[in-house]
Amino acid sequence: MTKIPKEAHTVSSPFSNNIIPLEEENKEYIDNLCPDSKKVQHPEALDFDKKPLAGESYQKKMMTLAESIEYIGNSYRSSLSQAKYFPTKEQNDEFLRELRTVSLRLDELLKETIYGDKAIFASRAKGFGISEDTINTLEKAISELQPDIDVAEERNRARQLQKIATTTRCFIYDAVRDAFERYGLTPTYYEDDGKRSPFYQCLYIALQLAGDNMIENMDKVHQHCIKSKYQEPTK
């Protein structure tokens, strides 16, 4: 099998200076999906290596599948990077659950008696020298905190940047799917007992290259992004 030279994977684009190349093992994997070094015209990427004649525009670039996957990952990296620094809704949910648990536990500790008998008013905290005013202030604050947490849980929705990231993932999903179809490959998604379909693996590679933090939850990405008009082929 003829290997495609490394230089054949170089992608020219407006963000060329910021290109993150495919790892060699990923290049080889994708090359093996199209072993005849097939190049197809990309529908959007311009070939900046070939200066157009006067009055003409840049031509669309001819790319291998590996180049296309590399291009996809690099094209959407900046969009995804905006959102990864913000906590997800799930992370905020966990934070609020922990805040509620800790505050309730603190309330229990403040009310804990020396002898473990609620009928005997001998606060362990007071016995250690913590003032009654401090204890009362904390108990009052905790009682006010609980309804605040209720409100926070209701308001905890996905941030706008997270919505942008979700949309961007679907752009990547569609771009990889379209690339597969351009190269005559079937974009079948599955992972069975650790074995990934080529489409799954290339989507994973593209998302990883884009710096996505959802690559460990690929099924969620797939379920969200699959379109009703797209009938998933059986494996």
N, C-alpha and C positions, 0 to 999 in steps of 0.2 A: 504494500500500500504506500503510495507516494505521500510524503508529509508536505504540508503547505509551509513554505518558509516563514520564519517569524515576522519578517518585514511585511509580509502580505496581510498581517493582522493590524497594521498601523492604521488608525482611523484619523483622517483629516477633518477638522471641524472648527468652528469659531472658538471652542474651548480646548483646542489641542494642547495648550500648555498645562491644562489641568487633567489630562487624560489619566485614568487609572487603568492600566492594561489588564487583560485577563490573566489569571494565573496559568502557568504552562499546562498543568494537568487539565484545566478547564478548556484550554484551547484544543488540546489533543482530543478530549472527549467530544467537543462539538465538531471538530474536523472529521472525526470518524462517522458522524451522522451524514456528512456529505463528502465522501472519500474522493470524489472526482474533482475536488477543488472548484466546485461550481460557484460562479459569481453571478449575482443578479442585481439589477439596478435598484437602488434604494429609492423609495417613493419621496423621501424628504431630504436626505443628506446630500449636500453639494460636494463636488470634487474640487477642493481648493488647491490641489496639486497641479491641476491643469488650468492654466490661465486662459480664459476665453479670448477669442478674437475680438477686434474692435466692433462694438455694437451688439455683441452676443452676450448671453448670460452663462454663468457657470453651469456645467452639466451635472446631472445627478450621478452620484458615485456608484460604481460597481463594487459590490461587497460579497465576501463569503458570509456564511451563516455566523461564523465566529465573530467576524467584524460587526455584523448587525447586532448581535447580543451585546458586544462591548459598547457599541454606540448607544444602545438603549439604556444600559446601566449608567453610562456617563451623562447622557442627556437629562435624566431625571434626578440625578444625585442632589443637585442644589435644592430642588423642591422638597425632597424628603428630609434633607438636613435641617430645614426650618422647624420641623415638627418633633424631631427626636429628642430635643432638649426639654420639651414640655411633658409633664406626666400624663399618662393616658387616663381615661375615665376609670379603668380597672385599678390603676395604681392609686388614684384618688379615693376610690371606694375602699380600698384596703387601708389607706391612711385614716379615713374617717372611722372605720370599724375599730382600728387600733386605738384611736383617740377616745372613742366611747368606752372601750374595754379598760383602758388605763384610768380614765376619770372615774368610772364606777368602782374600780379596785381601790383607788385612792380614797373614795368616799367610805368604803368598807373599812379601810385601815384607820381612818380618823374616828370611826365609830366603834372600833374594836375595844373591848374592855379587858382589863388585866386578867380577870378570872374567866373570861369567855362566857360570862353570864350576862345577857342583855338586861336582866333585872337589876344588876349591880352597876350603878353609874360610876365607873372608875376607868376613865379613858387611859389607854396605854400611852397614847401620844402625849396627853397632859401629864402623865406620870413621869415622862422623860423630860419635862420642862417646856414643852411647846405650849405657848400661851393659849388661853381659851379664845381670845379675840382672833388669833391666827386660825385656829380650828374652825371657828364660826364663819370667818371670811372665806376660807377654802370651801366649806360645805355649801355656803350660799352661792359661790362662783360655780361650783360643780352642778348645783341644781339649775342654774341658768344656762350652763353649757349644754345640757342634754337637749333642750328644745332647739338651741342653735345648731346642733349637729343634725337634728331632723330637717331643718331648713336647708343646711348645706348638702345633705344627701339628695334632696329634691332638685337643687340647682346644679348638681354635679353632672353636667352633660359634656359631651365631646366638644373640645375647643375648636374654634374655626380652623386653626392650623392642623388639627388632627383630621378634620373633614377634608382639608386640602390633601393631606397625606393619603387618606383613603382613596380619594379620586385619582391621585397620582399612581397608586398601586394598580388601579384598574387600567390606567393608560399603559403601564408597563405590561400588564397581563395581556391586553389587546395587541400591543406592539410585538410581543414575543409570539403570540398566536398568529398574527399576520405574517411575521417573518417565516414561521414554519410553513405556512401555506404558500408563500412565494417560492420556497425551495422544494415544494412538492412533498412535504412531510405532514403527517397527521398530528394535529395538536391534541393528543389524548392525555388527560390528566389523571394520574393515579400513583399511589405509593402502596405497594403490597409487600408486607413482611420485609421492609427495608429496601425493596427494589423500586426504583423510581422510573417512571416513564421519561423518555427524552424531553418531552414538553415540560414536565414537572421540574426536571433537573435544570433545564435552560432558564425557566422562570426563576428558580431558586438562585441561579448564578447571576441573573440580571438584577434581582432585588438585592442580593448581597453586594454586588458591585455598586449599586446605587446607595449603599449604606443604610438599608432598611433594617429596622429593629423588629420586624414582624416575620422574619424568615423562619422562625421556629413555630409559627402558627399559619402555615401555608394553606391548610384546609379552610381556615376562616377567610383568607384572602380570596381563595378560589370561589367559595360559595357566595361571597359578596359581589365579586366581579363578573361572574358568568352571566351572560345575557340570555334573555328568554329566547331570542331568535337563534341562538347558537345551540345546536343539538350536540351534546357531548358524545363522541364516538365510543363504542364499547371497546374494551381492551381485548 
